[in-house]
Amino acid sequence: MHSIAILGAGMMGNVHARAYRAMNQTSSLWIVDPVASRAGVLAETYGAAVANFEEVLENDGIDIVDICTPTFTHRDLAISALEAGKHVFCEKPVALKLRDARAMDEAAGKSGKKFMVGHVVRFFPQYSAVKELSVARNIGEIVMARLYRGGSFPSHGIDNWFADPEKSGGVFVDLSIHDFDFLRTLLGPVTTVEARSSMLSSDKQKSSFDHGMAILKFESGALVHVEGSWAEPPGMPVGFGTFYEFIGTRGMITNSYERETTLKLQTSIEGKPKYAQENPAHFDPYAAELESFTLSVDEDKEVPVNGREAIESLRIALAANLSAKLLRPVELSEVH
């Protein structure tokens, strides 16, 4: 059993609090938020206590700090918690700059505590199924793919922080990084990124682009199109959606968030065509992700997503931002 402090009582803080309570692995739960009323509501909902960050750092009974605050606050909070002897789970993206992410990873190494970054897409069944099918070579070698992830501009950010690229990093860093991370674990290192971006929605005051497209070239030779959007009209019946299509040398896998049958597998092996449809069983990937973290703490083993992996996924997102700015392909080696 763990005593866990969640920093941030917004959307992700709520998701994590619900997941911890469903896991039934907490002896106590604490909520920290600069807006006292938000902290109070979340604490009351999940039977938690309210605290400030200094109290959390000084409380030896709290062993895990879970950071669900805006991205630009991650570095200082994570390093302070690690130096205070806490295990740290940090929502993605790990940070806005590589040097900040490295500082967080170095602090984890010095502290000897666990540090995991929340790239939760790895835990979604429709994505883990792709990894399993790829490893089993069911569709041969993946050579091409298309991925989309998007919805309307995020309105849940306090003080509209998503609109400021200096605080959110824009749609590539905050949203498409989900796909960049998964693709990196599936296909290996990225060599080149070519991206373009635009500002398509006008209902929010912002200085950050809200729609982007990137072409990733991998060392394996695979070519992947990734599209991320905050520009879909607000108030739509389906407020957020994802899509992917992976094409291999012997078959293909497709998935759409909006279809009842979400996973389709087509292969033709040794002249024997196969077509299968599957709707992956519903479960909470956030609970699975957090449970994997607490298990790593309990068994003193490597976390599923460490700081070094998060740094490499952030590097791809920053390369996309740089390519969109310079209007040319960017080598991953240029981002450091």
C-alpha positions, 0 to 999 in steps of 0.5 A, a space after each residue: 500500500 502506498 501513500 500518494 500525493 497527486 499534484 494538480 486537481 484538473 482533468 488528469 488529476 481526476 483521472 489518476 485519483 479515480 484510477 488509484 481508488 479503483 486499484 485499491 492500493 493506496 493507504 492514503 491519498 493527498 491532493 495538491 493544487 494552488 486553487 484550493 476549491 479545486 483541490 477540495 472538490 477532488 479530495 471530497 470525491 475520492 476520500 483524499 486529504 488536501 495538502 500543499 507541496 511543502 507539506 508533501 515534501 516534509 511528510 515522510 509517510 508519503 512515498 509517491 508524488 504523481 505530477 498532473 500539473 501543466 507541462 511547464 511546471 514539471 521540472 521543478 516539481 519532479 526534481 524537488 520531490 525526487 530530492 525529498 526521497 519520493 518516487 515520482 510519476 510524471 504526466 507526459 510530456 516530461 518537459 518542454 526542453 531536453 535540458 529540463 528532461 535530462 535534469 529530471 532524469 539525472 535527479 532520479 538517478 541520484 536519488 535512487 527513486 523510481 521515475 516514470 513518465 505517463 506515455 499511456 498510449 502504450 497501455 491502450 489495448 488497441 495499441 498494445 495489440 499492434 505491438 504484439 502482432 508486430 512482434 509475432 510478425 503477423 503482418 510482416 515488417 511494418 513499412 508504412 503507417 498513418 496515425 491521427 489524434 485530435 479534437 477541439 482546442 483543450 478548454 480545461 487548461 487553467 489560464 488557457 495555458 495550452 494556447 501558449 507554446 512556451 507553456 504547452 509546446 503546441 500540438 506536437 509536443 502535447 498531443 502528437 507525442 503520444 504517437 511519436 512515443 508509441 511509434 518509437 517503441 514499435 519501429 525503432 529510432 527516427 532519423 528525419 522529421 518533416 512537418 508543417 503546421 497551421 492555426 485553424 481554429 479561432 474560438 480561443 485566443 492563442 499564439 500556438 498552432 493547433 494542427 500539425 502533420 509530420 512525416 517520420 522516417 525511421 532507421 528501418 526505412 519505414 515511413 509514417 504520417 502523423 497528424 495531430 489536431 486541436 482544431 476540430 469544431 467544439 461541441 461535436 458529438 464525438 469530442 476526440 478521436 484517433 485513427 491508425 493504419 499500419 501496413 506491413 509486407 504481409 498484411 495491415 492493421 487498422 483502428 478507428 475510435 469511432 467505429 464499434 468494431 475497432 481493430 481489423 487485421 488483414 493478412 495473406 500468408 502463403 496464399 491464405 487470406 485472413 480477415 479478422 475483426 475485434 473490439 478490444 476489451 474495455 479497461 482503464 489504461 490509466 489504471 494499468 499504467 499506474 499499477 505498473 508504476 507501483 509494481 516497479 516500486 514494490 519490486 524495485 524493478 525498471 519502470 515501463 517508461 523511464 526518463 531516457 525514453 521520454 527524452 527521446 520521444 520529446 526529441 521527435 516532437 521538438 524536431 517536428 516543431 523545428 521542421 514546421 518553423 524552418 519549413 524543411 526536414 530536420 535530422 534528429 541529430 539537430 535537436 539536442 
